[in-house]
Amino acid sequence: MRNRVAILHGVNLDTLGRRDPVHYGSLTLPELEVQVRRFARELRLEPSFFQTNHEGEFCEELHAVADYADALLLNPGAWTHYSWAIRDALEVSGLPAVEVHISAVEDREDWRRVSVIRDLCLATVQGKGVEGYREALELAHDHLAEAAR
């Protein structure tokens, strides 16, 4: 079974631990990555991580990701709600993806309820904090296992 999963974090996710803990919890991005790596290894997935605050770099990573990953977990941050460039780059990647949000975006401001990538993703997991990444990894794992049959 293919088992490489790229976890791509977008704008402002490098500020986890300093952002509003009501919505984002208290974990820093490196601490979150430690947890996600543990979840992935439990599923025999090989994770890799990427974060940028530059939209073009995020697109470039999506262009290259098929060279080193079989599936994606995406948390583009605020770009989720308006970046058609990221949507197009995700489509170019051709990889199965799960959209992840730490906060419950559906319960926040109206503009956060919009996702320009959702229709390209296998599923969306939101509002579950770090545990949402476990669920997203399970969804990616199951999709890869099914595709291998």
Backbone as CSV, one residue per row, in Angstrom:
resi,resn,N_x,N_y,N_z,CA_x,CA_y,CA_z,C_x,C_y,C_z
1,MET,0.836,-1.190,0.000,0.000,0.000,0.000,0.875,1.246,0.000
2,ARG,0.467,2.210,-0.776,1.140,3.499,-0.734,0.834,4.133,0.627
3,ASN,1.834,4.766,1.254,1.605,5.221,2.624,2.221,6.574,2.962
4,ARG,2.579,7.352,1.953,3.210,8.646,2.215,2.145,9.750,2.227
5,VAL,2.068,10.478,3.336,1.069,11.531,3.482,1.774,12.853,3.781
6,ALA,1.493,13.839,2.955,2.028,15.183,3.175,0.990,16.007,3.921
7,ILE,1.433,16.656,4.982,0.568,17.533,5.768,1.023,18.956,5.471
8,LEU,0.172,19.716,4.786,0.511,21.071,4.359,-0.286,22.079,5.165
9,HIS,0.436,22.957,5.848,-0.171,24.016,6.653,0.090,25.358,5.994
10,GLY,-0.945,26.178,5.975,-0.843,27.470,5.328,-0.660,28.630,6.279
11,VAL,-1.142,29.745,5.821,-0.920,31.043,6.436,-1.327,31.084,7.917
12,ASN,-0.433,31.625,8.713,-0.601,31.877,10.147,-0.580,30.625,11.030
13,LEU,-0.463,29.452,10.455,-0.424,28.266,11.307,0.896,28.148,12.059
14,ASP,1.900,28.889,11.626,3.145,28.936,12.389,2.982,29.708,13.697
15,THR,1.847,30.381,13.877,1.604,31.140,15.107,0.751,30.360,16.112
16,LEU,0.515,29.083,15.845,-0.211,28.283,16.836,0.519,28.363,18.169
17,GLY,-0.241,28.372,19.241,0.333,28.561,20.566,0.270,30.015,21.000
18,ARG,0.178,30.917,20.012,0.019,32.349,20.303,-1.343,32.850,19.867
19,ARG,-2.010,32.102,18.997,-3.329,32.498,18.500,-4.382,32.204,19.558
20,ASP,-5.561,32.699,19.358,-6.670,32.553,20.294,-6.843,31.090,20.718
21,PRO,-6.530,30.750,21.979,-6.608,29.353,22.416,-8.032,28.800,22.426
22,VAL,-9.033,29.661,22.468,-10.420,29.190,22.421,-10.678,28.462,21.102
23,HIS,-10.130,28.992,20.022,-10.341,28.398,18.706,-9.250,27.412,18.315
24,TYR,-8.010,27.672,18.740,-6.875,26.925,18.211,-6.130,26.073,19.233
25,GLY,-6.538,26.115,20.492,-5.837,25.350,21.513,-4.502,25.997,21.852
26,SER,-3.678,25.268,22.596,-2.427,25.844,23.082,-1.182,25.225,22.442
27,LEU,-1.348,24.188,21.620,-0.191,23.556,20.997,0.465,24.476,19.972
28,THR,1.782,24.459,19.934,2.512,25.139,18.872,2.510,24.237,17.642
29,LEU,2.905,24.770,16.496,2.974,23.956,15.287,3.945,22.790,15.450
30,PRO,5.155,22.990,16.001,6.036,21.829,16.201,5.419,20.768,17.132
31,GLU,4.719,21.202,18.163,4.061,20.242,19.061,2.939,19.500,18.338
32,LEU,2.183,20.222,17.518,1.134,19.588,16.723,1.737,18.548,15.789
33,GLU,2.853,18.876,15.147,3.492,17.943,14.225,3.977,16.686,14.935
34,VAL,4.448,16.801,16.164,4.849,15.619,16.936,3.645,14.695,17.132
35,GLN,2.513,15.265,17.501,1.291,14.473,17.701,0.839,13.823,16.394
36,VAL,0.828,14.603,15.317,0.373,14.097,14.023,1.311,12.991,13.530
37,ARG,2.607,13.157,13.735,3.569,12.121,13.345,3.269,10.817,14.103
38,ARG,2.955,10.930,15.381,2.620,9.742,16.179,1.351,9.074,15.650
39,PHE,0.320,9.879,15.368,-0.921,9.328,14.805,-0.628,8.603,13.494
40,ALA,0.171,9.236,12.636,0.483,8.651,11.322,1.213,7.323,11.482
41,ARG,2.190,7.290,12.341,2.968,6.054,12.526,2.096,4.934,13.062
42,GLU,1.112,5.250,13.908,0.170,4.229,14.400,-0.579,3.587,13.239
43,LEU,-0.787,4.339,12.179,-1.484,3.849,10.987,-0.518,3.342,9.916
44,ARG,0.760,3.304,10.245,1.824,2.904,9.312,1.888,3.819,8.090
45,LEU,1.650,5.096,8.361,1.792,6.122,7.341,3.090,6.878,7.589
46,GLU,3.701,7.347,6.516,4.930,8.133,6.602,4.580,9.596,6.339
47,PRO,4.567,10.416,7.382,4.185,11.813,7.207,5.363,12.708,6.820
48,SER,5.043,13.766,6.114,5.981,14.863,5.895,5.196,16.150,6.139
49,PHE,5.906,17.206,6.498,5.240,18.443,6.898,5.797,19.626,6.122
50,PHE,4.904,20.576,5.861,5.265,21.812,5.176,4.371,22.912,5.701
51,GLN,4.947,24.106,5.919,4.165,25.284,6.308,4.788,26.496,5.657
52,THR,3.923,27.383,5.187,4.379,28.657,4.645,3.310,29.717,4.851
53,ASN,3.754,30.966,4.889,2.841,32.105,4.917,2.772,32.793,3.552
54,HIS,3.320,32.118,2.535,3.366,32.691,1.188,2.551,31.814,0.235
55,GLU,1.495,32.393,-0.287,0.555,31.642,-1.124,1.235,30.984,-2.319
56,GLY,2.133,31.687,-2.977,2.842,31.120,-4.128,3.667,29.902,-3.733
57,GLU,4.320,29.943,-2.581,5.087,28.792,-2.100,4.174,27.603,-1.825
58,PHE,2.983,27.878,-1.284,2.022,26.801,-1.040,1.633,26.153,-2.375
59,CYS,1.386,26.979,-3.378,1.054,26.449,-4.712,2.210,25.645,-5.278
60,GLU,3.430,26.155,-5.155,4.604,25.430,-5.656,4.732,24.069,-4.974
61,GLU,4.458,24.020,-3.675,4.532,22.743,-2.954,3.475,21.776,-3.481
62,LEU,2.283,22.278,-3.742,1.238,21.423,-4.316,1.635,20.921,-5.702
63,HIS,2.361,21.719,-6.461,2.835,21.272,-7.776,3.835,20.129,-7.646
64,ALA,4.636,20.128,-6.590,5.708,19.142,-6.414,5.316,17.939,-5.563
65,VAL,4.242,18.024,-4.828,3.939,17.038,-3.788,3.739,15.614,-4.311
66,ALA,3.282,15.453,-5.529,3.073,14.096,-6.068,4.381,13.329,-6.201
67,ASP,5.515,14.032,-6.172,6.808,13.369,-6.238,7.191,12.684,-4.927
68,TYR,6.567,13.093,-3.818,6.964,12.532,-2.535,5.802,12.097,-1.635
69,ALA,4.572,12.180,-2.117,3.423,11.806,-1.284,2.372,11.079,-2.112
70,ASP,1.561,10.300,-1.396,0.455,9.562,-2.015,-0.901,10.155,-1.665
71,ALA,-0.934,10.969,-0.615,-2.167,11.618,-0.163,-1.787,12.883,0.591
72,LEU,-2.780,13.750,0.786,-2.557,15.044,1.426,-3.526,15.282,2.567
73,LEU,-3.034,15.960,3.595,-3.877,16.627,4.583,-3.589,18.102,4.403
74,LEU,-4.629,18.891,4.199,-4.458,20.316,3.922,-5.160,21.165,4.964
75,ASN,-4.412,22.077,5.561,-4.995,23.135,6.363,-4.412,24.436,5.830
76,PRO,-5.028,24.981,4.771,-4.483,26.196,4.171,-4.716,27.457,4.993
77,GLY,-5.375,27.338,6.149,-5.696,28.528,6.925,-6.695,29.386,6.169
78,ALA,-6.563,30.698,6.279,-7.517,31.619,5.651,-7.578,31.467,4.139
79,TRP,-6.523,30.939,3.508,-6.564,30.730,2.061,-7.683,29.776,1.656
80,THR,-8.092,28.918,2.574,-9.187,27.971,2.309,-10.400,28.687,1.733
81,HIS,-10.620,29.903,2.189,-11.873,30.597,1.929,-11.890,31.424,0.653
82,TYR,-10.705,31.593,0.024,-10.710,32.463,-1.159,-9.634,32.177,-2.197
83,SER,-8.693,31.289,-1.931,-7.566,31.156,-2.862,-7.882,30.177,-3.987
84,TRP,-8.310,30.738,-5.096,-8.562,29.916,-6.274,-7.255,29.371,-6.838
85,ALA,-6.145,30.064,-6.596,-4.839,29.564,-7.039,-4.482,28.270,-6.306
86,ILE,-4.731,28.228,-5.013,-4.466,26.998,-4.248,-5.416,25.904,-4.695
87,ARG,-6.656,26.242,-4.959,-7.604,25.239,-5.456,-7.097,24.622,-6.751
88,ASP,-6.670,25.474,-7.682,-6.165,24.974,-8.955,-4.914,24.119,-8.759
89,ALA,-4.012,24.540,-7.869,-2.792,23.771,-7.614,-3.117,22.425,-6.971
90,LEU,-4.115,22.390,-6.110,-4.547,21.114,-5.528,-5.059,20.192,-6.626
91,GLU,-5.833,20.738,-7.533,-6.344,19.938,-8.647,-5.191,19.402,-9.498
92,VAL,-4.179,20.218,-9.745,-3.009,19.809,-10.512,-2.284,18.656,-9.815
93,SER,-2.242,18.673,-8.490,-1.520,17.621,-7.751,-2.075,16.237,-8.056
94,GLY,-3.375,16.153,-8.281,-4.001,14.876,-8.582,-4.058,13.903,-7.419
95,LEU,-3.741,14.358,-6.221,-3.703,13.464,-5.065,-4.985,13.533,-4.253
96,PRO,-5.353,12.419,-3.619,-6.489,12.464,-2.697,-6.122,13.335,-1.500
97,ALA,-7.056,14.168,-1.083,-6.786,15.129,-0.016,-7.926,15.163,0.983
98,VAL,-7.560,15.457,2.225,-8.534,15.699,3.283,-8.280,17.110,3.799
99,GLU,-9.331,17.904,3.842,-9.275,19.269,4.364,-9.414,19.202,5.882
100,VAL,-8.521,19.881,6.601,-8.531,19.853,8.066,-8.514,21.272,8.603
101,HIS,-9.316,21.507,9.635,-9.308,22.785,10.355,-9.350,22.501,11.842
102,ILE,-8.452,23.120,12.581,-8.398,22.941,14.030,-9.669,23.468,14.669
103,SER,-10.116,24.636,14.239,-11.306,25.259,14.817,-12.563,24.813,14.073
104,ALA,-13.686,25.092,14.691,-14.983,24.759,14.094,-15.377,25.897,13.154
105,VAL,-14.847,25.866,11.943,-15.070,26.959,11.000,-16.548,27.157,10.682
106,GLU,-17.327,26.106,10.735,-18.764,26.214,10.440,-19.514,27.001,11.513
107,ASP,-18.902,27.147,12.691,-19.547,27.863,13.799,-18.964,29.259,14.008
108,ARG,-18.142,29.700,13.089,-17.486,30.998,13.235,-18.071,32.005,12.247
109,GLU,-17.291,32.976,11.840,-17.785,34.011,10.942,-18.271,33.402,9.626
110,ASP,-19.234,34.080,9.004,-19.818,33.574,7.757,-18.757,33.280,6.703
111,TRP,-17.765,34.160,6.559,-16.765,33.983,5.511,-15.936,32.732,5.722
112,ARG,-15.809,32.267,6.973,-15.025,31.058,7.241,-15.770,29.786,6.830
113,ARG,-17.041,29.892,6.582,-17.844,28.722,6.187,-17.633,28.355,4.718
114,VAL,-17.025,29.247,3.972,-16.749,29.022,2.549,-15.423,28.282,2.412
115,SER,-15.411,27.246,1.585,-14.165,26.557,1.252,-14.105,26.377,-0.251
116,VAL,-13.067,26.915,-0.855,-12.913,26.766,-2.303,-12.229,25.451,-2.667
117,ILE,-11.773,24.685,-1.667,-11.125,23.396,-1.946,-11.988,22.189,-1.589
118,ARG,-13.055,22.406,-0.863,-13.844,21.297,-0.307,-14.295,20.290,-1.362
119,ASP,-14.717,20.769,-2.515,-15.229,19.847,-3.537,-14.136,18.995,-4.162
120,LEU,-12.873,19.334,-3.936,-11.762,18.526,-4.433,-11.257,17.521,-3.391
121,CYS,-11.807,17.591,-2.188,-11.313,16.776,-1.078,-12.214,15.580,-0.792
122,LEU,-11.595,14.522,-0.251,-12.355,13.336,0.148,-13.335,13.667,1.261
123,ALA,-12.910,14.539,2.171,-13.716,14.887,3.343,-13.152,16.152,3.958
124,THR,-13.910,16.726,4.859,-13.465,17.857,5.661,-13.633,17.493,7.122
125,VAL,-12.599,17.730,7.908,-12.641,17.518,9.349,-12.372,18.870,9.981
126,GLN,-13.268,19.310,10.857,-13.107,20.625,11.464,-13.631,20.625,12.890
127,GLY,-13.022,21.491,13.705,-13.493,21.693,15.068,-13.074,20.640,16.066
128,LYS,-12.111,19.812,15.732,-11.708,18.734,16.634,-10.276,18.891,17.135
129,GLY,-9.682,20.052,16.902,-8.321,20.284,17.361,-7.356,19.275,16.769
130,VAL,-6.376,18.867,17.577,-5.370,17.913,17.114,-6.002,16.570,16.766
131,GLU,-7.068,16.185,17.429,-7.741,14.911,17.131,-8.317,14.897,15.719
132,GLY,-8.605,16.060,15.173,-9.071,16.128,13.797,-8.032,15.613,12.814
133,TYR,-6.767,15.786,13.149,-5.705,15.262,12.292,-5.680,13.740,12.325
134,ARG,-5.964,13.155,13.494,-6.051,11.691,13.570,-7.165,11.192,12.650
135,GLU,-8.323,11.829,12.742,-9.451,11.436,11.895,-9.113,11.610,10.416
136,ALA,-8.468,12.719,10.069,-8.101,12.970,8.676,-7.103,11.925,8.181
137,LEU,-6.138,11.558,9.023,-5.177,10.515,8.648,-5.867,9.174,8.448
138,GLU,-6.839,8.867,9.294,-7.591,7.619,9.129,-8.343,7.608,7.807
139,LEU,-8.933,8.743,7.444,-9.639,8.840,6.165,-8.674,8.654,4.996
140,ALA,-7.514,9.284,5.068,-6.510,9.127,4.009,-6.022,7.686,3.949
141,HIS,-5.748,7.104,5.104,-5.300,5.714,5.175,-6.307,4.785,4.528
142,ASP,-7.586,4.929,4.885,-8.635,4.069,4.338,-8.751,4.235,2.828
143,HIS,-8.629,5.465,2.351,-8.702,5.705,0.906,-7.539,5.040,0.191
144,LEU,-6.341,5.174,0.734,-5.165,4.544,0.117,-5.271,3.021,0.148
145,ALA,-5.781,2.464,1.235,-5.947,1.010,1.342,-6.964,0.514,0.323
146,GLU,-8.050,1.245,0.157,-9.075,0.868,-0.803,-8.535,0.958,-2.227
147,ALA,-7.765,1.989,-2.502,-7.185,2.162,-3.844,-6.183,1.060,-4.180
148,ALA,-5.570,0.487,-3.142,-4.569,-0.569,-3.354,-5.205,-1.929,-3.645
149,ARG,-6.483,-2.043,-3.381,-7.164,-3.335,-3.601,-7.455,-3.592,-5.049
